[in-house]
Amino acid sequence: MTLRDLFLALLVVLVWGANFTVIRIGLDGVPPLLLASLRFVFALLPAIFFVKRPGIPFVSWFGYGLFVGFGQFGCLFTAMHLGMPAGVASVVLQSQAFFTMAFAAVLLGERVTARQVLGLLLSAAGLWLVGGGGSASTIPVFALLLTLAAASFWGMSNIVVRRAGATAASRGEKLDILSLVVWSSLAPPLPLFLCSLLLEGPQRVVAAVTHISPASLLAILYLAYGATLFGYGMWSRLLSRYPANRVAPLSLLVPVAGLITASLALDEVLSGRQWMGCLLVVAGLLAATVQVGARGLLTPGQKPAKK
């Protein structure tokens, strides 16, 4: 990887890590479900007029949008509104890797290895410590459960992407991730907005839209154009230029960036037990998703390149 592309990859990691802090800032002026809806409205417009529709069935890209937008981000934004710290959310959400493994085993018949089970156990111990470890915790239980629900929806969206990628490959094509992200943004805005009206109330929705603060507006623009369009667009570009085993492991730095930015921008302070829990979660992810091969880092399902 060239120095320039390595810089761009790390920039995407930073943008995605800071994403959680920006969500927290946006939630100060906009209720969670409405904020999630606006995120996808801005990600959709005007990009959909310039990006070709993905060459996969409607049910695939629309279903992906519901899992990611309505499921993952609806749950995540609500969890953070209820008290889930931004930095901790960036770590807990990475448990999607284990939900993906579980769904792949059940739905795709993929084998679960002993190394993945070890990683799961390490991360489970870490989540237990993050949640309080048997003692009183500052993190509301429901907020933690909603964050895990968000991770499970992310895991399901990964299965949709795998199947869509296989469909595209069967036609000798490659799945365009940016196209998928843009067009799938059609799915979540309306159901999120309707749930916002129902659960957050018309008065809060109207007040938030008509009296939106500059900070909330900037947060929405960051979430839509920075974390979504720039992040996924640049990541897919890097994946098209380099083997996945050189690019994908860098995403494990996202929770590190999330913890650092939340600490600097929001003054979030974790207990020693919670820091240990975060480290165990990341260690479990490393154990389950990365191994060292003869040609460098490998992710599950990849084989070392032949000479």
ABEGO torsion letter per residue (X at the ends): XBAAAAAAAAAAAAAAAAAAAAAAAAAAABBAAAAAAAAAAAAAOAAAAABBBBBBBAAAAAAAAAAAAAAAAAAAAAAAAAGBBAAAAAAAAAAAAAAAAAAAAAAAGBBBBAAAAAAAAAAAAAAAAAAGGGBBBABBAAAAAAAAAAAAAAAAAAAAAAAAAAAAAAAGBBBBAAAAAAAAAAAAAAAAAAAAAAAAEAAAAAAAAAABBAAAAAAAAAAAAAAAAAAAAAAAAAAAABBAAAAAAAAAAAAAAAAAAAAAAAGBBBBAAAAAAAAAAAAAAAAAABBBBAAEBBBBGBBBBBX
